[in-house]
Amino acid sequence: RSAQAMGSLGGVGKFTELRQRLLFLVGAMVVYRIGCYIPVPGVNPEAMLQLMEAQKGTIVDMFNMFSGGALQRFSLFALNVVPYISASIVIQLMGQIYGPWKAMKNEGEAGRRKLTQYSRMGAVGLAIIQSFFLARGLQSQGVAYDQGPGFLLTATVALTTGTMFLMWLGEQITERGIGNGVSLIIFAGIVAGLPAAVLGTLEQARNGDMSALQVMAIVAI
């Protein structure tokens, strides 16, 4: 009986931990989606919307989909976790071909922590570079209320901070939630655009712009 009781307590403990992890994951996703609606200061939302409408079907539109619409709003999370992913890929590749880093990778947990730290530092550098050029490109399109270095500095700091926060949030989800945090953040951004995509497809089918066979093919795919 005592063994059964201990097993029951263990089952309850595992269920409680799972519930806590799920709640943490949901809370983190809520925070992420709220951040996608907080715009970078100094951006004209109407001009930004017109610019994104002109980019429909381009690589910019696809990037906006991965960011969960954050780029369209030029929010704090417009870059999403792309700089961190890029830095991680570079570090992993260097860990296979660069001697000192390859040896570090074989050191076990301590070596992996060092490489992870390098990935974080690389993400900061990439985020600064990408933020600056993104802000400068959008400024040239007239989306900023005040043109000049003030907007560039504000946008660079805001976007870099947003990326660093998402990087931290992803790591927290991995440790305290369920699954890989960075992957779940990307997944959440893509899923956020699904309702609008479904409604757009149904509207095209209703107007006759898309046949029923095409709609069925999209659903099947």
N, C-alpha and C positions, 0 to 999 in steps of 0.2 A: 504493500500500500504506500509506504513511504517513497518507493521508487516511482510509483505512478503519480504521486503528488508532486514530486520533484520534476517529473516530465511535464506535467500540466503547467507548473509554474514556469518552466523553461519555454513552453509553447506560448504562454501569455506574454513572457518577456520579449520573445522574438516578434510577436504581433505588435506589441507596443513600440518596439524599435522601428519596425516597418512603417507603422502609422506616422511616427515622428519624422522619418525620412521622407515619406510622401508629402506630409504637410510642409516640410522645409522646401522640397522641390516646387510645390505649388506656389509657396510664398515667393521664392526666388523668381519664378516665371512671371508672377504679377509685378514684381519690382522691375524686371526687364521690360515688360510691355509698357509700364508707366514711363520708363525712361525713353522709350521710343517716341513719345509724344512731347517731350520737353525740348523745345527748339534751341539752337545755338543763338545767343543774343546778337541782334543786329541784322537778322535775315528777314527779307520780305517774303512772307509765306505765299502770297499770290503769284509773285514772279517765280518763285521756286516751283510752284505747281505747274505753271505754264511751261517752264523749262522741262520738267519731267514728262509732261504730256507730249512734248515734241520728241522725247527720247523713247517713245513706246516701241518695243520690239528690238531695241539695241542692247548692247552689252551693259549699258548703264541701267536699263530697265531690269535686267537679270540680277545685277548687283543690288538693286533696290529690293528685289524679291527676297534675296538672301538676308537682307538687313531687316526684313519685316516691315518695310515701308518707312524705315527711319531715315533713309537717304532722301526720300521724297519730301519729308518734313524738315530735312537738315537738322535732325535732332542730335542730342549728345551721343547717341549710339549709332550714328550714321556709318562709321567704319566697322561697326560690329567687332568681331574678334579676328578679322582678317589679318591684321599685323601680327598677332600672336601665332596664328596658324602658319603664316609665312616664315616667321622666325623659327618656329619649332621644326618645320621641314628642313630649313637650312642647317640647323644644329644637328638634326638626325643624319643628314647627308654627310656633314663634316665629321660626325662621329664614326663614319665608316671609312673615310679616306685620310683624315688628318691624324697622324700618329699619336700626339699627346692626348687628343680628345678620345681617340679609339681606346687608348689605355685607360683613360678616365671612365669610359663607359663600362669597361670590364672590372672596375673596382667594386661594383655592387651598388648598394643603396646610396652610399656617400657620393660616388661618381655620378649617379643619375641625378642626385640633388644639385650638384654643381652644374650639370648640363641644363637642368630645368631653370636654374638661376640665369644662365647665359641666354636661354630662350626668352625669359622675362625682360632682360636688359635689351636684347635685340628687338623685342616687341615695342619697347618704349621708343627706340630710335626710329623704327619703321613707322610707328604711329605719328611721330612728330613730322617726319618727311611727308607721309601721305596726307596728313591733316593740312599741312601748309600748302601743298600743291592743289589739293581739292578746294581749299578756301580761295586760293588765288584764281583757280579756274572758274569757280562760281561767281567770284567778284567781278571777273571780266564779262560775265553774262548779265550783270546788273541785278543780282539777287540781294545785294547788301544795301542797306539804307545809307550807310556812310562808307564811301570808298576810301581805302587807305590802309596804312600799317596797323591802325588800331583794330580794325575788323580782322585782319590776318592774325594778329597776336591772340585776340579773343577766341577766334574760331580754332586756331591751332591748339591752344590750351584746353578748350572745352572738349574738342574731339579726342585729344590724347587722353584726357582724364576719363572720358566715357569708355574708351577702349580698355584702359587699365582697370576700371571698375568691373567691366564685364569679364576681364581675365581673372580677377580675384573672385568674382561671383561664380564663374565656371569651376574654379578650384574648390570653392566651398561646396558646390553641388556634388562634385566628385567625392569629397570626403564625408559630407554629412547628408547627402541626398541619395538618389538612385541613378546609376549610370554615369557616363562621361559628361561632365558639366558643359564643356565647350561644344560638344556635339549636340547636346540638348538645346543649347541656346540657338545654334544655327537651325535646328529642327523647328523650334518654336517660331523663329522668324519666317520660315517657309510656310508653316501651317497657318500663320496669321493671315496670309494672303489667299488661302484656299476659298473661304466663303465668297469673296469678291470674284474670284476666278470662276467658281461654280455659277454664281448669279449671271456673270457675263456670258458664259457658255449657254445657259438656258435662255437668256435674252436673245442671243444670236439665233438659236434654234427657233424661237418663237417668231422672230422677224423673217425667217427663211434664209438668213445668211449662212446657216449651217444645216446640213441634212441630218435626219435622225440617225442614219448610218454612221455619220461622222461623230455624232455625240456618243453613240454606243462604242465606237472605236476608242474614243478618248477615255471613257469610263473603264473599258477593258484594259487599256494600257496602264 
